[in-house]
């Protein structure tokens, strides 16, 4: 019955697009963008090094955007790689 295009009542669930797409802020993963902005703000406001803070933010965000274009889940993959570095080594 299902193969011919009929639907059974009560067995349908909508799949929203927001559940399948990564959460990005300005093209970078949300967590990376927040950490990058926090570090840049601490450098710019806390140490009063405005130019260095803006440069750290711009470079960090640009790198995160390029990495997210290649793989939106690069941050968890990188963390796993660093944590399990020698696991599969000979």
Backbone torsions as a table, in degrees:
resi	resn	phi	psi	omega
1	UNK	NA	-33.7	-176.3
2	UNK	-76.2	-32.9	-176.6
3	UNK	-67.5	-20.4	-178.1
4	UNK	-92.4	15.0	173.8
5	UNK	95.5	-1.4	178.9
6	UNK	-83.2	148.3	179.4
7	UNK	-111.0	139.9	175.2
8	UNK	-86.0	135.4	-179.5
9	UNK	-66.1	134.7	177.7
10	UNK	88.9	-4.1	-178.5
11	UNK	-114.8	30.1	177.6
12	UNK	-118.8	138.4	177.0
13	UNK	-137.7	131.3	178.8
14	UNK	-72.0	141.6	176.0
15	UNK	-110.1	104.6	-177.3
16	UNK	-78.1	146.0	-178.5
17	UNK	-63.1	-30.7	-178.5
18	UNK	-67.9	-18.8	178.6
19	UNK	-82.0	-15.1	-175.8
20	UNK	-107.7	-13.6	-177.7
21	UNK	-100.0	146.2	177.9
22	UNK	-70.3	153.6	178.9
23	UNK	-88.4	114.3	-177.1
24	UNK	-120.7	146.4	172.2
25	UNK	-117.7	108.4	-179.3
26	UNK	65.0	26.2	179.3
27	UNK	93.7	-10.4	179.1
28	UNK	-105.6	151.4	176.5
29	UNK	-56.5	144.1	-172.4
30	UNK	-56.1	-49.0	-176.9
31	UNK	-64.4	-41.9	179.9
32	UNK	-65.9	-40.9	179.5
33	UNK	-64.3	-39.3	179.5
34	UNK	-67.8	-44.6	178.7
35	UNK	-63.9	-43.1	179.6
36	UNK	-62.0	-44.8	178.4
37	UNK	-65.3	-37.2	178.8
38	UNK	-66.5	-44.0	178.6
39	UNK	-64.8	-42.9	179.4
40	UNK	-65.1	-39.2	178.4
41	UNK	-67.9	-39.1	177.7
42	UNK	-64.0	-39.9	178.4
43	UNK	-69.5	-44.9	-176.9
44	UNK	-73.8	-42.4	-177.0
45	UNK	-90.8	-45.2	-176.1
46	UNK	-69.7	-46.8	-179.3
47	UNK	-94.3	-1.4	179.8
48	UNK	56.3	39.9	176.0
49	UNK	-112.4	76.9	-172.8
50	UNK	-59.9	-46.0	-176.6
51	UNK	-66.1	-42.9	178.6
52	UNK	-63.9	-39.5	178.2
53	UNK	-63.3	-43.7	178.7
54	UNK	-66.2	-40.2	178.7
55	UNK	-65.6	-43.0	178.2
56	UNK	-61.3	-43.3	179.5
57	UNK	-64.4	-47.0	-176.6
58	UNK	-64.2	-45.5	-179.3
59	UNK	-67.9	-45.4	-179.9
60	UNK	-63.1	-41.8	-179.7
61	UNK	-69.3	-38.8	178.5
62	UNK	-62.9	-44.7	178.4
63	UNK	-62.9	-41.8	179.8
64	UNK	-65.6	-37.2	178.7
65	UNK	-67.4	-43.8	178.4
66	UNK	-63.0	-41.0	179.0
67	UNK	-67.7	-38.0	-179.8
68	UNK	-70.6	-29.3	175.8
69	UNK	-66.5	-35.9	179.4
70	UNK	-75.8	-44.4	179.5
71	UNK	-151.9	109.6	-177.8
72	UNK	-62.2	-20.7	179.8
73	UNK	-102.5	33.5	-176.7
74	UNK	-68.8	-30.4	-176.8
75	UNK	-66.0	-49.8	176.8
76	UNK	-64.9	-34.1	178.6
77	UNK	-66.4	-42.4	178.1
78	UNK	-64.6	-42.2	178.5
79	UNK	-63.0	-41.6	178.2
80	UNK	-65.9	-39.3	178.4
81	UNK	-62.6	-43.5	-179.8
82	UNK	-69.4	-33.9	-179.1
83	UNK	-74.9	-37.0	-176.4
84	UNK	-112.1	43.0	-173.1
85	UNK	-58.2	-51.8	-175.2
86	UNK	-96.9	14.2	-174.6
87	UNK	-64.6	-43.8	-177.9
88	UNK	-103.6	13.3	-179.5
89	UNK	-75.0	154.2	179.3
90	UNK	-78.4	NA	NA
